[in-house]
Amino acid sequence: MAKSALEQARVSDADDLVPALYRQARSKIERAEQAIRDDNGLIGERLAHEATLDARLARLQADRIEQQQLLAEIEAAIEALEQELAPRG
């Protein structure tokens, strides 16, 4: 589940838009896998859960940034149209 959430975050460009949070999730996955290999299943499960939440947060923050960028583009286009349509006089 954590790896799937991390992949969804990557597809949302979280690795570029919120790299620290993306790296944090990836690191927790690696630590979870190591804990499970070391027979620390409870710690591994906790880290995997935290990694899933971090990855989901990274995806949501990346989506928010992209939406803000799109909104700024739309607002700029509207302003340009308003100026173009404004009476000259």
Backbone as CSV, one residue per row, in Angstrom:
resi,resn,N_x,N_y,N_z,CA_x,CA_y,CA_z,C_x,C_y,C_z
1,MET,0.822,-1.179,0.000,0.000,0.000,0.000,0.880,1.262,0.000
2,ALA,1.953,1.246,0.763,2.839,2.412,0.821,3.504,2.657,-0.527
3,LYS,3.951,1.590,-1.178,4.604,1.759,-2.478,3.620,2.283,-3.512
4,SER,2.395,1.821,-3.444,1.360,2.305,-4.362,1.095,3.791,-4.129
5,ALA,1.011,4.191,-2.871,0.791,5.603,-2.546,1.969,6.445,-3.016
6,LEU,3.181,5.909,-2.877,4.367,6.641,-3.330,4.361,6.783,-4.848
7,GLU,3.946,5.749,-5.552,3.871,5.826,-7.011,2.825,6.849,-7.441
8,GLN,1.698,6.891,-6.752,0.679,7.891,-7.063,1.219,9.294,-6.827
9,ALA,2.004,9.449,-5.778,2.619,10.753,-5.502,3.594,11.121,-6.614
10,ARG,4.355,10.157,-7.090,5.319,10.417,-8.162,4.596,10.830,-9.431
11,VAL,3.506,10.157,-9.744,2.727,10.483,-10.936,2.172,11.908,-10.834
12,SER,1.905,12.362,-9.621,1.421,13.729,-9.402,2.564,14.738,-9.342
13,ASP,3.770,14.300,-9.683,4.963,15.153,-9.676,5.375,15.605,-8.287
14,ALA,4.995,14.865,-7.270,5.375,15.228,-5.908,6.889,15.191,-5.725
15,ASP,7.561,14.319,-6.469,9.018,14.257,-6.352,9.675,15.555,-6.803
16,ASP,9.005,16.306,-7.683,9.517,17.606,-8.128,8.930,18.768,-7.325
17,LEU,7.634,18.679,-7.003,6.949,19.804,-6.376,7.111,19.856,-4.860
18,VAL,7.181,18.711,-4.216,7.383,18.646,-2.757,8.419,17.550,-2.459
19,PRO,9.651,17.758,-2.921,10.658,16.705,-2.853,10.998,16.235,-1.440
20,ALA,11.004,17.120,-0.465,11.362,16.705,0.892,10.343,15.715,1.439
21,LEU,9.076,15.993,1.241,8.029,15.098,1.721,8.041,13.783,0.951
22,TYR,8.285,13.864,-0.339,8.374,12.655,-1.161,9.536,11.774,-0.683
23,ARG,10.697,12.395,-0.464,11.868,11.636,0.015,11.610,11.036,1.391
24,GLN,10.899,11.763,2.240,10.569,11.257,3.574,9.736,9.986,3.474
25,ALA,8.748,9.985,2.605,7.905,8.798,2.420,8.731,7.635,1.883
26,ARG,9.575,7.916,0.887,10.411,6.861,0.312,11.369,6.284,1.362
27,SER,11.926,7.158,2.176,12.844,6.716,3.227,12.133,5.819,4.238
28,LYS,10.914,6.193,4.598,10.162,5.370,5.553,9.824,4.010,4.969
29,ILE,9.575,3.948,3.672,9.329,2.653,3.036,10.583,1.789,3.141
30,GLU,11.719,2.378,2.842,12.979,1.635,2.920,13.240,1.157,4.345
31,ARG,12.982,2.023,5.323,13.177,1.639,6.719,12.179,0.571,7.141
32,ALA,10.961,0.656,6.632,9.948,-0.359,6.941,10.370,-1.716,6.389
33,GLU,10.856,-1.720,5.151,11.313,-2.972,4.550,12.476,-3.563,5.341
34,GLN,13.391,-2.698,5.784,14.528,-3.185,6.571,14.063,-3.723,7.920
35,ALA,13.129,-3.061,8.553,12.611,-3.526,9.836,11.952,-4.892,9.685
36,ILE,11.216,-5.076,8.603,10.563,-6.373,8.371,11.609,-7.452,8.124
37,ARG,12.661,-7.118,7.349,13.744,-8.094,7.140,14.441,-8.452,8.455
38,ASP,14.477,-7.491,9.385,15.116,-7.704,10.680,14.164,-8.295,11.707
39,ASP,13.018,-8.788,11.257,11.997,-9.387,12.121,11.415,-8.416,13.132
40,ASN,11.349,-7.158,12.763,10.681,-6.139,13.577,9.398,-5.732,12.867
41,GLY,8.494,-6.703,12.779,7.273,-6.506,12.013,6.429,-5.349,12.484
42,LEU,6.316,-5.163,13.790,5.489,-4.089,14.319,6.046,-2.728,13.915
43,ILE,7.346,-2.563,14.029,7.983,-1.310,13.607,7.834,-1.131,12.095
44,GLY,8.026,-2.220,11.369,7.872,-2.163,9.919,6.472,-1.745,9.502
45,GLU,5.466,-2.292,10.165,4.084,-1.930,9.851,3.825,-0.459,10.164
46,ARG,4.331,0.010,11.293,4.132,1.412,11.673,4.788,2.339,10.659
47,LEU,6.022,2.010,10.280,6.722,2.836,9.291,6.030,2.804,7.933
48,ALA,5.528,1.644,7.551,4.817,1.531,6.275,3.548,2.379,6.303
49,HIS,2.851,2.364,7.433,1.645,3.189,7.568,2.006,4.673,7.488
50,GLU,3.053,5.073,8.199,3.498,6.468,8.150,3.918,6.855,6.730
51,ALA,4.599,5.953,6.041,5.031,6.221,4.667,3.827,6.416,3.756
52,THR,2.797,5.605,3.954,1.578,5.750,3.165,0.955,7.123,3.379
53,LEU,0.866,7.538,4.635,0.295,8.845,4.934,1.156,9.974,4.366
54,ASP,2.473,9.846,4.498,3.376,10.867,3.944,3.234,10.955,2.429
55,ALA,3.142,9.809,1.774,3.010,9.795,0.316,1.684,10.405,-0.119
56,ARG,0.628,10.095,0.600,-0.675,10.692,0.277,-0.637,12.203,0.462
57,LEU,-0.007,12.649,1.543,0.119,14.081,1.779,0.946,14.736,0.672
58,ALA,2.011,14.094,0.266,2.847,14.629,-0.819,2.031,14.753,-2.097
59,ARG,1.226,13.739,-2.398,0.385,13.794,-3.604,-0.611,14.930,-3.514
60,LEU,-1.250,15.079,-2.366,-2.235,16.142,-2.202,-1.593,17.523,-2.290
61,GLN,-0.426,17.668,-1.702,0.251,18.969,-1.771,0.700,19.270,-3.202
62,ALA,1.174,18.256,-3.907,1.569,18.455,-5.305,0.353,18.838,-6.142
63,ASP,-0.769,18.168,-5.903,-2.000,18.509,-6.627,-2.420,19.942,-6.329
64,ARG,-2.305,20.357,-5.068,-2.675,21.717,-4.678,-1.794,22.740,-5.394
65,ILE,-0.503,22.472,-5.450,0.422,23.387,-6.132,0.065,23.493,-7.610
66,GLU,-0.207,22.357,-8.242,-0.572,22.381,-9.657,-1.879,23.139,-9.876
67,GLN,-2.837,22.966,-8.976,-4.101,23.684,-9.100,-3.902,25.183,-8.913
68,GLN,-3.030,25.567,-7.991,-2.743,26.985,-7.801,-2.090,27.577,-9.049
69,GLN,-1.200,26.815,-9.655,-0.557,27.289,-10.880,-1.574,27.447,-12.001
70,LEU,-2.471,26.478,-12.143,-3.516,26.574,-13.162,-4.436,27.765,-12.901
71,LEU,-4.791,27.967,-11.637,-5.642,29.101,-11.297,-4.962,30.421,-11.662
72,ALA,-3.683,30.526,-11.375,-2.946,31.753,-11.717,-2.936,31.967,-13.229
73,GLU,-2.781,30.897,-13.999,-2.811,31.011,-15.457,-4.189,31.461,-15.946
74,ILE,-5.231,30.898,-15.364,-6.594,31.266,-15.754,-6.870,32.725,-15.406
75,GLU,-6.458,33.125,-14.203,-6.665,34.517,-13.803,-5.916,35.471,-14.730
76,ALA,-4.705,35.110,-15.126,-3.930,35.956,-16.044,-4.615,36.028,-17.403
77,ALA,-5.160,34.923,-17.871,-5.856,34.909,-19.155,-7.118,35.762,-19.090
78,ILE,-7.839,35.670,-17.987,-9.051,36.490,-17.826,-8.688,37.968,-17.816
79,GLU,-7.643,38.297,-17.085,-7.208,39.697,-17.038,-6.806,40.199,-18.425
80,ALA,-6.112,39.360,-19.176,-5.708,39.746,-20.531,-6.940,39.955,-21.412
81,LEU,-7.925,39.079,-21.293,-9.151,39.228,-22.073,-9.912,40.485,-21.683
82,GLU,-9.964,40.743,-20.366,-10.661,41.951,-19.911,-9.991,43.200,-20.479
83,GLN,-8.672,43.214,-20.490,-7.955,44.371,-21.045,-8.191,44.486,-22.546
84,GLU,-8.244,43.365,-23.202,-8.474,43.365,-24.648,-9.876,43.858,-24.984
85,LEU,-10.831,43.510,-24.135,-12.233,43.867,-24.399,-12.619,45.230,-23.816
86,ALA,-11.757,45.802,-23.015,-12.068,47.100,-22.399,-12.191,48.169,-23.475
87,PRO,-13.162,49.059,-23.281,-13.330,50.139,-24.261,-12.088,51.000,-24.330
88,ARG,-11.723,51.338,-25.500,-10.564,52.195,-25.699,-11.076,53.616,-25.909
89,GLY,-10.594,54.473,-25.149,-11.169,55.729,-25.401,-10.738,56.902,-24.786
